[in-house]
Amino acid sequence: MNYDTFVDQVAQRTRTSSEQAVELTRATLETLAERLTGGEVLDLAAQLPRPLQVVMKPSPRTEQAERFGAAEFVARIALRAGVDESAARDAARAVFTTLREAITGGEFDDVATQLPRDYRKLVEPAMAPGATLRRS
């Protein structure tokens, strides 16, 4: 999946503009990169379009995954994107669903297994049958 398609999918799923979808995607992926181990970040980034790879670039300080729950995950997205937590939660779901479409199934499963159980409401919509966006 190319960058424009990724952003368009997030924009449609969040019912926002492309510009807002770029911010929501960036905020979500930056936060996800903090939550995953450095090796998993590299594996995930390798399958993403170049502009998104840059967002997910791990640093030596991010080799270890930070431990924080889903509420903190959503709060960080909200802060980064300048939106309320409801919009951040919707963004996380939209980005996870789009990620599932953009990368190989096994890699998405690897990402999902690194997240604790309280992330279920954010990740499961991406794994549900029929989660892919249907174009009119």
Disulfide bonds with the S-S distance in Angstrom:
none
